[in-house]
């Protein structure tokens, strides 16, 4: 599924394309059954992890966790709205970073900041927990660039095969490389479920795609974008740190609860040209210290 390295001086972290058989395919960081309606589905799977070390060294890598997320979300253009009232009026003090102020920076990493929504979102949450790259780590960044930690996150999540910094497990692996943090990619089922994380003090990175007309106040459309849900207004609307903003002071947005829930949870959508595209079906990054307990959500996954 991937070759991970925390740096890029020796092993280049990369997904592995051109895999699959007559019933399944690998799409960057996702195993997919080609035709679920055809009756061939996943019954079981095994994970194998291979560790590498410099043969001249005696120290070996240490694995703290390995995980996989499986799901069979039905095709849906709409979802039923959730009731809420779990974390309304709660807003977490998550640092605000704009990807747009990095436009043109280091184009060798997916063209520069314009495409860095995922590492920018991940870095916001890492810094919320009081972690992040040191001054020595970011010393390679041009001193004239603002927020060098974002440049560093983009470089350290970059997938050399995919040619982008949006590989989901590479982003959570980057977050978990900081002492005391754990991270995973999973799906949530509703904004109600997400509210439990906000109530527990855990911001959530979400993946969504939408037309500009489908999310009031965004001012753009996207086939795929990451942002950080940091809270809810007193009336239940979503407060998000949206990195697709012109500056750090403009990152905080309030989005309609009903609109946000649709664009995040649906698996199918209508594109600008009238065709049909995919939605993430509720994909999130969950990042927290190991000392902080996962919230207990009735009827949902035991995190």
C-alpha positions, -999 to 999 in steps of 0.1 A, spaced: 0 0 0 29 24 6 65 29 15 68 53 44 98 72 56 98 101 81 124 119 60 133 119 24 171 116 24 172 79 16 139 61 10 114 82 -9 80 78 6 56 66 -20 24 48 -28 26 19 -52 6 20 -84 -1 -7 -110 -14 -32 -85 -46 -51 -87 -63 -82 -102 -96 -89 -121 -117 -79 -91 -98 -51 -73 -74 -22 -76 -52 1 -56 -59 38 -59 -29 55 -41 -39 49 -5 -71 29 -10 -79 -7 -19 -111 -9 -38 -133 -37 -52 -139 -28 -88 -175 -40 -90 -191 -44 -56 -225 -51 -71 -210 -81 -89 -209 -101 -57 -172 -102 -51 -165 -85 -17 -138 -86 9 -141 -114 34 -108 -110 53 -74 -93 49 -40 -94 64 -15 -66 70 22 -70 66 47 -45 77 84 -46 66 109 -25 85 142 -13 71 174 0 88 208 10 77 228 -22 77 257 -3 92 236 6 122 224 -14 152 193 7 160 161 -6 144 128 11 137 101 7 164 64 3 154 39 18 179 7 10 159 -6 -2 125 -42 1 114 -65 -3 84 -100 10 79 -126 -10 60 -160 1 49 -188 -6 25 -206 28 22 -236 27 -2 -237 51 -31 -256 82 -19 -260 117 -32 -277 129 0 -277 119 37 -302 123 65 -294 154 87 -282 147 122 -298 162 154 -268 177 170 -268 196 204 -237 177 216 -210 203 212 -230 234 202 -213 266 214 -179 249 217 -149 261 197 -113 248 200 -83 271 199 -67 255 168 -39 275 152 -49 290 118 -27 284 87 -35 293 51 -22 272 23 -26 301 -1 2 322 14 25 294 4 15 295 -33 46 291 -54 67 278 -25 87 247 -34 68 237 -66 87 203 -65 62 193 -38 30 192 -59 33 227 -73 35 246 -41 11 258 -14 -20 260 -37 -23 222 -34 -13 218 3 -47 216 20 -39 183 36 -5 190 52 -17 225 62 -47 210 79 -26 183 96 -1 208 108 -28 229 124 -39 200 145 -3 189 153 4 225 166 -29 225 185 -15 197 206 17 216 212 39 196 188 55 205 155 88 207 137 117 225 155 136 254 141 164 230 131 138 209 113 126 239 93 161 254 87 159 243 50 129 267 44 136 301 29 137 325 59 116 349 39 86 325 38 59 327 65 49 297 86 78 274 77 62 245 96 36 243 68 63 240 42 79 213 63 47 194 66 42 194 29 76 181 22 73 154 49 40 141 36 48 143 -1 42 111 -20 67 107 -48 45 84 -69 12 102 -64 31 135 -69 12 152 -41 10 158 -4 -26 146 0 -19 109 7 -42 103 38 -21 78 58 11 96 50 -5 127 67 -15 108 98 19 91 99 35 125 98 14 136 127 21 104 147 59 110 142 58 136 169 63 123 205 31 114 223 7 117 193 -13 90 176 -33 94 144 -55 74 121 -76 77 90 -112 65 94 -148 74 85 -174 90 108 -211 85 103 -225 120 110 -219 154 124 -234 141 157 -205 116 159 -180 144 150 -195 166 178 -184 140 204 -148 146 193 -151 183 196 -167 179 230 -137 158 240 -113 186 228 -102 168 197 -103 188 164 -111 167 133 -97 170 98 -124 163 72 -123 155 35 -150 169 11 -158 179 -25 -183 204 -37 -194 230 -62 -191 266 -51 -229 268 -49 -231 239 -25 -211 255 4 -221 291 11 -192 313 21 -164 291 7 -162 310 -25 -147 281 -45 -155 246 -57 -133 216 -54 -130 179 -64 -113 172 -31 -103 194 -1 -92 190 35 -101 214 63 -103 212 101 -136 212 121 -128 231 153 -162 236 167 -199 245 164 -218 277 168 -246 280 193 -271 271 166 -251 240 154 -234 254 123 -198 241 116 -168 262 125 -139 252 103 -103 263 98 -103 262 60 -68 265 46 -81 276 12 -82 311 25 -62 342 14 -44 346 47 -42 332 82 -66 358 96 -92 346 71 -89 308 79 -119 307 103 -152 300 85 -187 292 97 -204 269 73 -241 258 72 -245 226 91 -269 210 66 -246 219 36 -215 208 53 -229 174 64 -240 167 28 -208 175 10 -187 156 36 -208 124 40 -221 117 5 -202 93 -18 -216 105 -51 -221 141 -64 -230 160 -95 -200 178 -111 -198 212 -127 -202 197 -162 -233 177 -152 -214 144 -147 -211 123 -116 -181 124 -93 -171 108 -60 -174 120 -24 -153 109 6 -182 93 25 -171 109 58 -133 105 57 -114 121 86 -80 123 101 -81 118 139 -51 131 157 -46 133 195 -21 126 223 -20 90 236 -28 104 270 -62 117 258 -90 91 256 -110 86 225 -147 96 230 -172 69 236 -199 71 209 -229 48 212 -233 24 183 -200 35 166 -165 21 162 -144 16 194 -116 40 185 
